[in-house]
């Protein structure tokens, strides 16, 4: 997997959605210009013992578009971030899991 980086024009006031790209803030990833690509948004659980709300699952890529890690953030945190780009087609990906 690799993400081709071809930035031209984008709006920094986009809503949170799968495909948004955010700068890594702080630490080694910030120094190396890593970026987070939002790959999924989980739903709130109906379990009364699960206090987590919606989670944003992120793929961390380097400045060349190569995956280097993964993480997750709460939706309320990502709502306050400003996207720097958008990955087209990511929201349309469908995979098939087969038995071995």
C-alpha positions in Angstrom: 0.0 0.0 0.0 1.2 3.5 -0.8 -0.6 6.8 -1.0 0.4 9.1 -3.9 0.7 12.6 -2.7 -0.6 15.1 -5.3 -1.8 18.2 -3.4 -3.3 21.1 -5.4 -6.3 22.8 -3.8 -8.3 22.1 -0.6 -10.5 23.8 1.9 -9.3 23.8 5.5 -12.9 23.9 6.8 -14.0 20.4 5.6 -16.1 18.3 7.9 -14.6 15.2 9.6 -14.9 12.3 7.0 -13.0 9.3 5.9 -10.2 10.4 3.6 -9.3 13.6 5.5 -5.5 14.1 6.0 -4.2 15.8 9.2 -0.6 16.8 10.2 1.0 14.9 13.0 1.4 17.3 15.9 4.4 16.8 18.2 7.1 14.2 18.7 9.2 12.5 16.1 6.3 12.3 13.5 6.0 16.0 13.5 9.7 16.5 12.9 9.6 14.0 10.0 6.5 15.5 8.5 4.3 12.5 9.0 0.5 12.8 8.3 -2.6 11.0 9.6 -5.1 9.7 7.1 -8.6 9.1 8.5 -9.5 5.5 7.4 -12.6 4.8 9.4 -15.0 6.3 12.0 -16.4 3.8 14.5 -20.0 4.0 15.9 -20.9 4.7 19.5 -21.4 1.5 21.4 -24.8 0.6 23.0 -23.1 -1.2 25.8 -23.8 0.7 29.1 -20.3 -0.2 30.3 -18.5 1.2 27.2 -18.1 4.9 27.7 -16.3 5.5 24.4 -18.0 7.6 21.8 -17.2 7.7 18.1 -13.5 7.0 17.4 -11.5 8.1 14.3 -9.1 5.4 13.2 -6.0 6.9 11.6 -3.2 5.5 9.3 0.1 7.4 9.8 2.0 7.9 6.6 5.4 9.5 6.0 6.1 12.4 3.6 6.5 9.8 0.7 3.1 8.3 1.3 4.4 5.0 2.9 2.4 3.7 6.0 4.5 3.9 9.2 1.9 3.4 11.9 -1.7 3.5 13.1 -3.6 5.2 16.0 -7.1 6.4 17.1 -8.5 9.6 18.4 -11.9 10.5 19.8 -14.2 12.3 17.4 -14.5 15.4 19.6 -10.7 15.9 19.3 -10.6 15.4 15.5 -13.5 17.9 15.1 -11.1 20.7 16.2 -8.4 19.7 13.8 -7.9 21.4 10.4 -7.5 18.9 7.5 -4.6 19.6 5.1 -5.7 17.3 2.3 -8.1 14.6 1.2 -7.5 11.0 -0.1 -10.0 10.3 -3.0 -11.6 6.9 -3.1 -10.7 5.8 0.4 -14.4 5.8 1.6 -15.4 3.5 -1.3 -12.9 0.7 -0.5 -14.5 -2.7 0.2 -12.5 -5.8 1.2 -13.5 -9.5 1.3 -12.4 -11.7 4.2 -12.0 -15.4 3.3 -11.2 -18.4 5.3 -7.7 -19.7 5.1 
